[in-house]
Amino acid sequence: MDARMVQKWNLVVGKNDTVFVLGDAVFRNKAMAEAVIKSLKGFKHLVAGNHDVRSDTWYKDVGFHTIYRYPIIVNGFFVLSHEPVYLNDHMPYVNIHGHLHSRKMAGDNYINVCVENTEYAPVLLDTIIDRYKTGEEKTCCTNGTL
């Protein structure tokens, strides 16, 4: 499975692309993790999940460039997090998250990009933005057709 996911990743991600991994990234020992993570193209940034309990140094050693322990905002509109964050009706954000596997949060402001929903391949932020702007998010991110 690791080899297939690496292959799918490297078909989508270029050498100089920036990638945000939304948590629960590594369930291996350091040597195995390093072999997999360093074989992935791009600059990899980890938004840590509930299973990412090792030190930031450990994650940097295996190939991540930056480790975020809290959600981050990109493009002034998208909140990247591992677990979905609460967004009330007055917050002008969309939460791109993982953690829920194939489940979906209620509301149009949540996009679940767990690998179960993305055919085990990364999804370009531009693809999510384009589909969200055109109203296609309801079909693109909930049934594995991203």
Secondary structure, 3 states (H helix, E strand, C coil): CHHHHHHHHHHHCCCCCEEEECCCCCCCCHHHHHHHHCCCCCEEEEECCCCCCCCHHHHHHHCCCEEECCCEEECCCEEEECCCCCCCCCCCCEEEECCCCCCCCCCCCEEECCHHHCCCCCCCHHHHHHHHHCCCHHHHCCCCCC
